[in-house]
Amino acid sequence: MVIIHKGQTCRVLSFTHRTPGKGNAVVQAKLRNVTSGIQSETRFNSTEDIERVPVTEREMDFLYKDGDDFVFMDSESYEQHNVERARIEDEAPWLEENMKVRMQYVGEQPGGLLLPKTVAIVVTETAPPLKGATASASPKPATLANGVVIKVPQFIESGETIRVDPVEGRYVERAR
């Protein structure tokens, strides 16, 4: 979702509804300014009105990284678009060449990316599995091929391909 906050166009990265024992409920939101790429956290009262900005989506293919820019190709018109790293900071580590994504546009300006629900990626480094460990055992850290560190079950070994939810950065399952 993209909103107007303090006169600036911002993309909502995540939000949590909090209801304290005393006082009014609030919504804690993590926002990224669409023009500057600066990320901030803010609280909204549950009674506060928020102005939503219309967003259009286009299917794109990620082609390659060019310095601090990422180059995408529109799947319909075959036009290439450069997007600065600051606009897609959270999604950048998950991008792979020829990956299909949905680019969100605020007017004619890119506002963010929607990644696939799961991404298959190789575990490059993790501790060896414990004998008799099951999926319910405590998770261990694992470094993925893109450099991201996530928690995985004890039975996962280095070199295995797993499926990860890129939005939440969490293990989903072994890749088949």
DABEL-V165644 format. One record per residue. PHI is phi in whole degrees, 0 to 359 (* if undefined). D_FIRST is the distance of its C-alpha to the first C-alpha in Angstrom with 1 decimal. Layout:
[[PHI:D_FIRST] [PHI:D_FIRST]]
//
This chain:
[[*:0.0] [242:3.8] [227:6.6] [261:10.4] [228:12.2] [53:16.0] [79:16.0] [248:13.8] [277:10.6] [230:8.6] [264:5.9] [278:5.5] [274:8.1] [200:9.6] [207:10.7] [224:14.1] [269:15.7] [242:19.2] [238:22.2] [289:25.2] [300:28.7] [246:29.2] [89:27.0] [274:23.7] [289:20.7] [227:17.9] [245:14.4] [269:14.6] [234:11.4] [257:11.5] [241:9.9] [233:10.9] [295:12.2] [292:11.5] [277:15.2] [265:17.1] [82:15.3] [286:16.4] [260:14.7] [212:15.3] [246:15.1] [214:15.0] [246:16.0] [242:15.1] [290:17.7] [294:17.0] [266:18.4] [288:16.3] [271:14.4] [236:11.1] [271:10.5] [275:7.3] [254:7.9] [296:8.7] [235:7.9] [251:10.8] [238:11.7] [229:15.2] [283:17.2] [229:18.9] [250:21.7] [282:21.9] [265:25.4] [194:26.4] [261:25.9] [234:27.7] [68:28.3] [266:25.0] [257:23.3] [244:22.0] [256:23.2] [240:21.4] [239:22.9] [294:21.4] [292:22.8] [266:23.8] [265:25.2] [63:26.2] [282:25.2] [261:24.5] [231:21.7] [266:21.9] [236:18.9] [291:19.7] [302:19.5] [301:17.7] [284:14.5] [230:14.6] [307:16.7] [287:15.5] [274:15.6] [308:18.9] [297:21.4] [271:20.5] [286:21.0] [234:24.3] [304:26.1] [68:25.6] [286:22.5] [273:20.2] [225:16.5] [250:13.6] [267:12.7] [267:9.6] [243:11.1] [253:10.5] [69:13.9] [256:16.2] [258:14.8] [298:13.2] [248:9.9] [164:9.9] [239:11.4] [246:11.2] [276:14.6] [299:16.9] [298:17.1] [225:20.3] [232:22.3] [274:26.1] [211:27.5] [271:31.0] [276:31.9] [270:34.1] [208:35.3] [199:35.6] [292:38.5] [297:40.9] [292:40.4] [277:42.3] [298:45.1] [73:44.2] [289:40.5] [242:38.3] [297:34.6] [275:34.7] [292:36.3] [295:34.4] [287:32.1] [234:33.1] [286:31.3] [220:31.1] [265:30.4] [265:28.8] [300:29.8] [271:26.7] [93:27.8] [284:25.2] [254:27.0] [229:25.9] [268:27.9] [230:29.8] [296:32.5] [299:36.1] [282:37.3] [284:35.1] [243:37.3] [299:36.9] [94:36.7] [283:34.9] [260:31.8] [234:29.0] [258:25.6] [232:22.8] [276:19.1] [290:17.6] [290:14.3] [266:16.5] [63:19.6] [229:21.9] [295:24.9] [249:24.7] [191:28.2] [289:30.9] [282:30.5] [262:33.1]]
//
